[in-house]
């Protein structure tokens, strides 16, 4: 890709296209133009990496076909919705997608836990400290 694009992990849930699949996509875009939008979420690519590559190889400006998903949407759910029925995956490939989805959510959970102050005991002790610092007359 000629310009730097921030890629969300959701964009890599599905396997890379084979050379043959990519050649068919590229030829279709050459003949019919880009029909499906490139989708970003909070400035990160979540759908369209193969279309971008095909457009760039063909010299087609794809920027006008890009759209931004709602910031409050789950980018993984958006990527799944856009691709599960479009890509023809066998059961093994679907299992790999499911494993990648779990990995993304596990990482998000770890990050959220870290931002919240670590494990449950530290969160409980923080809560106790807040209660201990309140004027006691409120609890009398």
C-alpha positions in Angstrom: 0.0 0.0 0.0 1.5 3.3 -1.0 0.3 5.4 1.9 0.6 4.3 5.5 -2.7 2.8 6.7 -3.3 1.9 10.3 -4.8 -1.6 10.3 -7.1 -2.8 13.1 -6.7 -6.5 14.1 -10.3 -7.0 12.8 -9.0 -6.5 9.3 -6.8 -9.6 9.6 -9.4 -12.0 10.9 -9.9 -13.5 7.5 -7.2 -15.3 5.6 -5.3 -13.6 2.8 -6.8 -14.3 -0.6 -5.0 -16.8 -2.8 -3.2 -15.5 -5.8 -6.1 -16.7 -8.0 -8.8 -15.2 -5.8 -6.9 -11.9 -5.8 -6.4 -12.0 -9.6 -10.2 -12.4 -10.0 -10.9 -9.6 -7.6 -8.4 -7.3 -9.4 -9.9 -8.1 -12.8 -13.4 -7.5 -11.6 -12.4 -4.1 -10.2 -10.6 -3.3 -13.4 -13.8 -4.1 -15.4 -16.6 -2.9 -13.0 -14.8 -0.5 -10.7 -14.8 -0.7 -6.9 -18.3 -1.6 -5.8 -17.9 -2.3 -2.1 -16.6 0.5 0.2 -13.4 0.4 2.1 -14.3 0.5 5.8 -12.4 2.2 8.6 -13.2 2.4 12.3 -11.7 5.3 14.2 -9.2 5.8 11.4 -8.1 2.1 11.3 -8.8 -0.2 8.4 -11.3 -3.0 9.3 -12.4 -4.1 5.8 -10.9 -3.8 2.3 -7.2 -4.6 2.4 -7.4 -6.7 -0.8 -9.5 -4.0 -2.5 -7.0 -1.3 -1.6 -4.1 -3.4 -2.9 -6.0 -4.1 -6.2 -6.9 -0.5 -6.7 -3.4 0.7 -6.1 -2.0 -1.9 -8.5 -4.5 -0.7 -11.1 -3.9 3.0 -10.4 -7.5 3.5 -9.1 -8.0 6.1 -6.4 -10.0 4.3 -3.7 -10.1 7.1 -1.2 -13.5 8.2 -2.5 -14.9 4.8 -1.8 -13.8 4.8 1.9 -16.3 5.1 4.7 -16.0 5.4 8.5 -18.0 2.9 10.6 -19.7 4.4 13.7 -17.2 4.9 16.4 -19.5 3.2 19.0 -19.8 0.0 16.9 -17.6 -3.0 17.7 -15.1 -3.2 14.8 -14.8 -6.9 15.1 -18.6 -7.4 14.7 -18.5 -5.0 11.7 -15.7 -6.9 10.1 -17.4 -10.2 10.7 -20.7 -9.0 9.4 -19.1 -7.7 6.2 -17.0 -10.8 5.5 -18.6 -14.0 6.9 -21.1 -14.3 4.0 -18.9 -12.7 1.3 -15.9 -15.0 1.9 -16.4 -18.7 1.2 -14.5 -20.3 4.1 -14.3 -24.0 5.0 -14.9 -25.1 8.6 -11.2 -25.1 9.4 -10.9 -21.5 8.2 -14.0 -20.5 10.2 -12.4 -22.1 13.3 -9.3 -20.0 12.8 -11.4 -16.8 12.4 -13.1 -17.7 15.7 -9.8 -18.2 17.4 -8.6 -14.8 16.2 -11.8 -13.1 17.4 -11.2 -14.7 20.8 -7.6 -13.4 20.8 -8.7 -9.9 20.0 -11.3 -9.8 22.8 -8.8 -11.4 25.2 -6.3 -8.6 24.4 -9.0 -5.9 24.8 -10.0 -7.4 28.2 -6.4 -7.4 29.4 -6.0 -3.8 28.3 -9.2 -2.8 30.0 -8.2 -4.6 33.2 -4.8 -2.8 33.1 -6.5 0.6 32.7 -8.9 -0.2 35.5 -6.0 -0.7 37.8 -5.1 -4.3 37.6 -6.6 -7.2 39.4 -9.9 -7.3 41.4 -8.1 -7.0 44.8 -6.5 -3.7 43.9 -9.8 -2.4 42.5 -11.5 -3.5 45.8 -8.8 -1.8 47.9 -9.2 1.4 45.8 -12.9 1.3 46.5 -12.3 0.8 50.2 -9.9 3.7 50.2 -12.5 5.9 48.6 -15.1 4.9 51.2 -12.6 5.4 54.0 -12.0 9.0 52.8 -15.6 10.0 52.8 -17.0 12.0 55.7 -18.2 9.4 58.2 -21.3 11.4 59.1 -22.8 10.2 55.8 -22.8 6.7 57.1 -24.0 7.4 60.7 
